[in-house]
Amino acid sequence: MLIILALENAAGCRDQLGPTVQELEEVIVEGEEIQSIQDVQRNELRETNRWSREIRRRGRSLRNKPRLPKPRRRLTPDEKTSSWKRSSRR
């Protein structure tokens, strides 16, 4: 803002510098808007990275814990034949 005032005062001819100063102000305002958008996006990205690191860390800790053996869902072939033999004896 001080640069704009200095330019206007130094020239003494406001009519000639008016459009240039106005264009400069528009560029500055546009730059500030872009800067604020970038700040918001940077913060969102930082938060997303923090969450993904946390999820990865939790996944590693789960994988490193000893797991209980899973129960089998199906009988082995030997178990099948033995269960058939038992049922046929009845």
Secondary structure, DSSP 4 states (H G I P E B T S, - for coil): -HHHHHHHHHH--HHHHHHHHHHHHHHHHHHHHHHHHHHHHHHHHHHHHHHHHHHHHHHHHHHHSPPPPPPPSS--HHHHHHHHHHHHH-
